[in-house]
């Protein structure tokens, strides 16, 4: 794969290295630094003319810094005559601002899509967008990978064959499809939490539970943990309804504000997240476990490079 190259910004170089290792390439030599006044400086230090280049950068905290790094890397590649530029964005920041929920507010997810396209990206590769409609904000191809095969494989190994007392829980109706796929792969029952959210409140109120969790061990499956407030409310609601044990698995672990402290004091015994976001504070906590999506991204990148179908990685279930 001589014409395939990967470059990485500063948001998550460890994940980029895992992708490169799986592909069998080394990361392209690039400097992403700061001038004394804080402006970002990007220098691609090797020839990429005519190459298929995948720029790996999560738009995670510090969000605006990492977004600007991504845009400048894409622009540098475009001006260096790269043949094809794919923005690999494991975590797509601003995704929760995908609609106007009140007057006189931006649709930030759409603006970010415009910026990535204008910078020169030919394709976007990400995983578990907060809402699937964001794919329609782009006028270039978007591959939105799914985390459910990764979650199912993890729990299949962890729980073994005797897992009849476990149940998969979706923390809201919107995430039921993801949780259902995990439940189907593990041959487990599914429960769904119904909740409502005040647009002026960060946390949602648990209204109802569809399914039986009494004397069962629960796995809450979600796409994003930010402040952790809603997740903790859901966990407590499950315990109130007779659940004997609560774990959670999530794609993107932001762990904003005092999320880790909230979760540590909650009924949640363990939380597992993927490595789309680098968070050293979370890695130091014993109750937080990481699983990598590097292999999944590498497999997808190779298929894109070889002009093969990506959807075959995720057979319909």
ChimeraX attribute file (.defattr): number of C-alpha atoms within 10 A of each C-alpha:
attribute: neighborCount
match mode: 1-to-1
recipient: residues
	/A:1	11
	/A:2	7
	/A:3	13
	/A:4	19
	/A:5	21
	/A:6	24
	/A:7	24
	/A:8	26
	/A:9	22
	/A:10	18
	/A:11	25
	/A:12	21
	/A:13	17
	/A:14	15
	/A:15	24
	/A:16	28
	/A:17	19
	/A:18	19
	/A:19	26
	/A:20	22
	/A:21	15
	/A:22	17
	/A:23	21
	/A:24	11
	/A:25	15
	/A:26	16
	/A:27	19
	/A:28	20
	/A:29	14
	/A:30	16
	/A:31	16
	/A:32	16
	/A:33	15
	/A:34	11
	/A:35	8
	/A:36	7
	/A:37	6
	/A:38	9
	/A:39	11
	/A:40	15
	/A:41	13
	/A:42	19
	/A:43	14
	/A:44	16
	/A:45	10
	/A:46	10
	/A:47	13
	/A:48	20
	/A:49	16
	/A:50	13
	/A:51	17
	/A:52	20
	/A:53	27
	/A:54	28
	/A:55	27
	/A:56	27
	/A:57	29
	/A:58	29
	/A:59	25
	/A:60	25
	/A:61	16
	/A:62	9
	/A:63	15
	/A:64	13
	/A:65	16
	/A:66	21
	/A:67	24
	/A:68	16
	/A:69	25
	/A:70	28
	/A:71	21
	/A:72	21
	/A:73	30
	/A:74	27
	/A:75	18
	/A:76	17
	/A:77	27
	/A:78	20
	/A:79	11
	/A:80	15
	/A:81	14
	/A:82	19
	/A:83	15
	/A:84	20
	/A:85	24
	/A:86	22
	/A:87	26
	/A:88	28
	/A:89	22
	/A:90	31
	/A:91	25
	/A:92	26
	/A:93	21
	/A:94	19
	/A:95	20
	/A:96	14
	/A:97	18
	/A:98	19
	/A:99	15
	/A:100	11
	/A:101	11
	/A:102	8
	/A:103	6
	/A:104	7
	/A:105	10
	/A:106	14
	/A:107	16
	/A:108	17
	/A:109	19
	/A:110	19
	/A:111	16
	/A:112	19
	/A:113	22
	/A:114	14
	/A:115	15
	/A:116	23
	/A:117	19
	/A:118	13
	/A:119	18
	/A:120	21
	/A:121	25
	/A:122	19
	/A:123	20
	/A:124	23
	/A:125	23
	/A:126	20
	/A:127	22
	/A:128	21
	/A:129	22
	/A:130	21
	/A:131	14
	/A:132	12
	/A:133	11
	/A:134	20
	/A:135	18
	/A:136	12
	/A:137	16
	/A:138	19
	/A:139	12
	/A:140	14
	/A:141	14
	/A:142	19
	/A:143	17
	/A:144	19
	/A:145	19
	/A:146	18
	/A:147	21
	/A:148	25
	/A:149	16
	/A:150	18
	/A:151	24
	/A:152	18
	/A:153	13
	/A:154	14
	/A:155	16
	/A:156	16
	/A:157	9
	/A:158	10
	/A:159	12
	/A:160	9
	/A:161	9
	/A:162	8
	/A:163	15
	/A:164	13
	/A:165	14
	/A:166	24
	/A:167	23
	/A:168	29
	/A:169	33
	/A:170	24
	/A:171	25
	/A:172	21
	/A:173	14
	/A:174	15
	/A:175	18
	/A:176	20
	/A:177	12
	/A:178	18
	/A:179	27
	/A:180	23
	/A:181	20
	/A:182	26
	/A:183	23
	/A:184	14
	/A:185	16
	/A:186	22
	/A:187	16
	/A:188	16
	/A:189	18
	/A:190	23
	/A:191	25
	/A:192	22
	/A:193	22
	/A:194	18
	/A:195	16
	/A:196	12
	/A:197	12
	/A:198	9
	/A:199	10
	/A:200	6
	/A:201	8
	/A:202	12
	/A:203	17
	/A:204	18
	/A:205	15
	/A:206	18
	/A:207	11
	/A:208	12
	/A:209	20
	/A:210	13
	/A:211	14
	/A:212	16
	/A:213	25
	/A:214	15
	/A:215	14
	/A:216	19
	/A:217	22
	/A:218	25
	/A:219	26
	/A:220	25
	/A:221	27
	/A:222	26
	/A:223	23
	/A:224	20
	/A:225	20
	/A:226	17
	/A:227	21
	/A:228	22
	/A:229	17
	/A:230	20
	/A:231	25
	/A:232	20
	/A:233	18
	/A:234	27
	/A:235	25
	/A:236	17
	/A:237	18
	/A:238	25
	/A:239	21
	/A:240	12
	/A:241	14
	/A:242	14
	/A:243	20
	/A:244	17
	/A:245	19
	/A:246	24
	/A:247	19
	/A:248	21
	/A:249	26
	/A:250	19
	/A:251	30
	/A:252	26
	/A:253	28
	/A:254	22
	/A:255	20
	/A:256	12
	/A:257	11
	/A:258	12
	/A:259	19
	/A:260	20
	/A:261	13
	/A:262	17
	/A:263	22
	/A:264	17
	/A:265	10
	/A:266	15
	/A:267	20
	/A:268	23
	/A:269	14
	/A:270	17
	/A:271	20
	/A:272	20
	/A:273	25
	/A:274	22
	/A:275	21
	/A:276	30
	/A:277	22
	/A:278	21
	/A:279	16
	/A:280	8
	/A:281	10
	/A:282	18
	/A:283	12
	/A:284	10
	/A:285	12
	/A:286	10
	/A:287	16
	/A:288	20
	/A:289	16
	/A:290	17
	/A:291	15
	/A:292	16
	/A:293	20
	/A:294	23
	/A:295	17
	/A:296	18
	/A:297	24
	/A:298	19
	/A:299	15
	/A:300	22
	/A:301	24
	/A:302	16
	/A:303	15
	/A:304	17
	/A:305	15
	/A:306	11
	/A:307	9
	/A:308	12
	/A:309	10
	/A:310	16
	/A:311	12
	/A:312	9
	/A:313	14
	/A:314	12
	/A:315	7
	/A:316	7
	/A:317	7
